[in-house]
Amino acid sequence: MFAFLFTDLTLFLAHPLGWLFIAFNLWMLVDAFRREEWMWVAFIILFPLLNAVLYYFMVYRGAPSLPSRGFVLPGQHDRDRIAELEKQIQLLDKAHHHSELGDVYFEQSKFKEAEACYLRALERDPKDIDTRAHLGQCLLWLGRAAEARGYLEDVCVENPKHDYGNSLMALAEARAALGDSDGAIAVWEQVVTQHSHARARVQLAELLAAKGQADRARQLAGEVISEDKVAPEYQRKQEQPWVARAKKLVKVLR
């Protein structure tokens, strides 16, 4: 087998176009490294000729093809959206463009970049509730809970149901991070009366368990475990970490 591959490679290199194909593959491989397109790097290395050509048309030239059929190359949508928003910012410099760009960076876990975008958005529209809420959550991920709490408390006073309870949950997490367990419990209780988020019930159960309220904690954790068994598959994947924490808590409380 190895002899066959070696012979095949020797014949390929002896062909007048062989070295041209090699140069083209290296060109596409270097470009994929530069763009951090790691999936394409692997494909080009494993199946060079075909994937180098595909990469050239689908990524290097940015030609639309498969995405129109519902297939999007990893990272391509984000790059396109960032480029589009940066162009709009350059032309129009609107607050919502900066905020939307911050959301893209937030989803990529690039929290410092997201923070800078949100701050620029607030310079242009200080009252935008979505930007203030997302900045608060961003600061929480950056470990700056005290700053996050200020933004999130203002948002939740203005609209306690903002973002389907996500702003309230972030506020509870900010209070817990600052050692205010009673304040966090109060917010979690508010969330669980309005929503069925596993994230809320598990963290409330953990705080109640720490305060010796084992029965209520066990009840909340049990609800999360029971509902997971009949939840849609996409929801089960999203809430798997919280279900795992609920199961761990139930074992401890037995």
Helices and strands as residue ranges (DSSP letters): H 2-14, H 18-35, H 38-46, H 48-55, I 56-60, G 66-69, H 76-91, H 95-107, H 111-124, H 129-141, H 145-158, G 162-165, H 166-177, H 181-194, H 198-210, H 214-230, H 233-253
